[in-house]
Amino acid sequence: MYTAFTLPFSFMIHIFAIGSYVQTHVVGILLAIIASYAVGFTWHGPLFGKQWMAVNNIPMPKKEDIKFSMMLPGLSANFVAVFVQSAVMGRAFQILEMPSIAHAFIITTIFWLPFTGLTILNSNAWLGKSIKATLLDAGYYLVSLWAIAAVLYVTL
């Protein structure tokens, strides 16, 4: 049973375990980040780029106006987010001792639903965004997390 004294200690044990996971699985985490970026560039590029820009009322920029530096804040924030997601998800996979990649996808979907899928639904509802925009955003994050899960499972 947890008490006021043991709960912070238990929390710290898991934080240290995540840190240990990161130290021993750097390659897997970096590959997961690359997989996530690949999904992002494919999803927001050739697959659904035009539709995503249209439903979000983003005008198509001219090629000469596009600069890589414009993407750096988003890419940097995404790097941090995927790094943390990969570290926590990888540690969870260790704890749960995933018997197959299918189980990794199921657990990932269970993580995604309340913490990402429904958060996007709520946020987009308040912003007045369309169902199509919501499905594109939520679908991207689910597929990205599946890519991360696949890499983490294979490199576990």
N, C-alpha and C positions, 0 to 999 in steps of 0.2 A: 504494500500500500504506500502511496506517495503522501508525504507530509510537507509542510511548509519548508522544512529543511532539505528533504531529499529531492523535491521537484526541480529546483534550480540545478542541482548536481546532475540529475538525470538528463536535463536539457543540455548541459555542457558536455556530457559524454557523447551525445549525438552530434553536437557541433564539432567536437574533436574527431569523431568517426568520419564525418563528411570531409574534414580537412585531410585526414589520412587517405580517404578514397581519392581525393583530388591528387595527392602526391603520388599515388601508385597507378593512377589511370589518366595521366595527362594526355597521352596520345589518343585514347578513346574520347575524352572530352573535346579535344581539338578537332577530331574527325566528326564528332557530333555537331560542333559549331559549323564546320564546313558543310555538312549535310543540310543543316538548317538554312544556311545562306543559299545553297543550291535550290532548295525548295522555294525560298523567298523570291529569288531572281526568276525562277521558272514560273511560279504562280503569278507574280505581279508583272511579268514580262509577256512571253509568248502565249501562255495559257489564258490568263484572265486580265492582263494589264489594261486593255482598252475598256473592258466592262467595269473593272474596279475604279478606274479613273472617272468613267461616266457616272456611276452611281454615287461617287463621292464628290461630284461636281469639280473635278480637278481638270483644268484645261491642259490639253496636250502641248507640252513645250516644244519649241523649235530646237532642232539638233544643236544649233550653235549656242543656244541658251543653256544647255545642260552642262553642268560642271560636276565632277565627282565630289568636290568639296561640299556641294549642297546635300549630299547623302551622308556625309560623315557623322553628324549628330545621331541620325537614326541608326546607322550601322554600328556606332559605338554603343548606344543604348541596347541594341539587340545583342551585341557581343556579351555584355554584362548579363543580360537576362538569360541568354542561352547557356552561358557558363554556369550560372547558379542553378538553372533548371537541370542541367546535365549532372552537376555534382549531387544535387538532392535526389534526382531520379535514379542515378547510378547507385547511390547508397541504399535507396529503397529497394532496388532490384537485388542488391546483396542481401539485405535483411530477409526479403521474401523468397530468396533462392528460386528464381524463375525456372520452371522446368522446360519451358519452350518459349520461342519468340511470340507465339500466339498469346501466351499469358502476359508477356511484356506489353503487347498491344492492348490487351484488355485492361490492365492496370493503368496504362497511360490514358486510355479513354476515360476511365473512372476518375483519374486526376483532372483531366481536361474538362469534363462536364461541369462540375460546380465552380471550379476555379478560373476557367477561361471561357468556356462556351456560354454559360449563363451570365457571366460578367459582361461579355460582349453583347448579349441579347439585352440585358438591362441598360447598359450604357447607350447602345444604339437606339433603344426605345425612347430614352430621355432626349436624345439628340434629334429624334424624328427621322432617323435613317430608315431606308427601305429594308424589307425582308431580304432582297437580293444583296444589298450591301452587308447585312448581318451574316447571311450565309457565306458570302465570299470571305469575310473576315474570320468568322468562326471556323470555316473549312480550312483556311490557310493554317491557322494555329494547330488544328488537329493533325493535319498532314505533316506539318513541321515537327510536332511532338512525336508522331509515329516514326519519322526519319531519325530523330534523336534516339528514340527507344531502340530502334533496330541496331544502330551503331553501338549503343551502350550494351545491349544484350550480346552482340557478337564479340565485343572487346572486354566483357566482364571477366 
